[in-house]
Amino acid sequence: MNQAQAQAYNAYKTNQVMTAPPKKLVTMLYDGAIKNLKLAEIALEEKDFVHVNTYLKKTQDIITEFMTTLNYEAGGDVAKNLYQLYDYMYRRLIRANIAKDVEPIIEVKKYLEELRDTWAQI
């Protein structure tokens, strides 16, 4: 991909995010987190620890975004439970990064896939 194509692609992606309805944005965030965890798994297999760290931190950033945007007034107990689940996933990814262990990555990916599928049905 040459520079002009890359710029056009980036402009397209930016426009896609800026014009997406909130439901689609949440789905896109889940997709991004899941993709990063898949890439972290591959990087871990290849013992590419720099990229493992990068992909796990990107996923943690997305989880942090989910945690900080929960609406406790509208969500009540559901929002509280989601916060606890996000916090758990965040800590599991820290553990995965420190120990270079794939199991927490697989576990968190499973939770995110379930949440994404649930969100897509709303």
C-alpha positions in Angstrom: 0.0 0.0 0.0 1.5 3.3 -1.0 1.3 6.5 1.0 -1.7 7.9 -0.9 -3.6 4.7 -0.4 -2.7 4.6 3.3 -4.0 8.1 3.7 -7.2 7.4 1.9 -7.7 4.2 4.0 -7.1 6.2 7.3 -9.5 8.9 6.2 -12.1 6.2 5.5 -11.6 4.6 8.8 -11.8 7.9 10.7 -15.0 8.8 8.9 -16.4 5.4 9.7 -15.8 5.9 13.4 -16.9 9.6 13.4 -20.3 8.8 11.8 -21.1 5.5 13.4 -24.1 5.3 15.8 -23.2 4.5 19.5 -24.2 0.9 19.2 -21.9 0.4 16.3 -19.0 2.1 18.1 -19.4 -0.3 21.0 -19.4 -3.2 18.7 -16.3 -1.8 16.9 -14.5 -1.5 20.3 -15.3 -5.1 21.2 -14.1 -6.2 17.8 -10.8 -4.2 18.2 -10.2 -5.7 21.7 -10.8 -9.2 20.4 -8.5 -8.7 17.4 -5.8 -7.4 19.7 -6.0 -10.4 21.9 -5.8 -12.7 18.9 -2.7 -10.8 17.8 -1.3 -11.1 21.3 -1.8 -14.8 21.2 0.2 -15.1 17.9 2.9 -12.8 19.2 3.2 -14.9 22.4 3.6 -18.1 20.3 6.4 -16.3 18.4 7.9 -15.1 21.7 7.6 -11.5 20.3 7.1 -10.0 23.8 7.2 -6.4 22.6 4.1 -6.9 20.5 2.5 -9.0 23.2 2.8 -6.0 25.4 1.5 -3.6 22.8 -1.6 -5.7 21.9 -2.4 -6.4 25.6 -2.1 -2.7 26.5 -4.4 -1.7 23.5 -7.0 -4.2 24.8 -6.6 -2.8 28.3 -7.2 0.7 27.0 -10.4 -0.4 25.4 -11.5 -2.1 28.6 -10.7 1.1 30.5 -12.9 3.0 28.0 -15.8 0.6 28.7 -15.3 1.0 32.5 -15.2 4.8 32.4 -18.3 5.1 30.2 -20.7 2.9 32.2 -23.9 4.7 33.0 -24.8 3.7 36.6 -28.0 5.7 36.7 -29.5 3.9 33.7 -27.6 0.6 34.2 -28.0 0.0 37.9 -26.8 -3.4 39.0 -26.0 -4.4 35.4 -23.5 -1.5 35.2 -22.0 -2.5 38.5 -21.6 -6.1 37.5 -20.1 -5.1 34.1 -17.6 -2.9 36.0 -16.5 -5.8 38.1 -16.2 -8.0 35.0 -14.2 -5.4 33.2 -11.9 -4.9 36.2 -11.4 -8.6 36.4 -10.5 -8.8 32.7 -8.1 -5.9 33.0 -6.3 -7.5 35.9 -6.1 -10.8 34.0 -4.4 -9.1 31.1 -1.9 -7.6 33.5 -1.2 -11.1 34.8 -0.9 -12.4 31.2 1.6 -9.7 30.3 3.7 -10.2 33.4 3.7 -14.0 33.2 3.7 -14.2 29.4 0.8 -16.7 29.9 -1.7 -17.4 27.1 -4.5 -18.7 29.4 -5.7 -15.3 30.7 -5.7 -14.0 27.2 -7.9 -16.8 26.0 -10.2 -16.3 29.0 -10.6 -12.6 28.5 -11.1 -13.1 24.7 -14.0 -15.5 25.5 -15.6 -13.0 27.8 -15.3 -10.2 25.2 -16.7 -12.3 22.4 -19.7 -13.2 24.6 -20.3 -9.5 25.5 -19.9 -8.5 21.8 -22.4 -11.1 20.7 -24.8 -10.0 23.4 -24.4 -6.3 22.5 -24.9 -7.1 18.8 -28.3 -8.7 19.6 -29.6 -5.5 21.3 
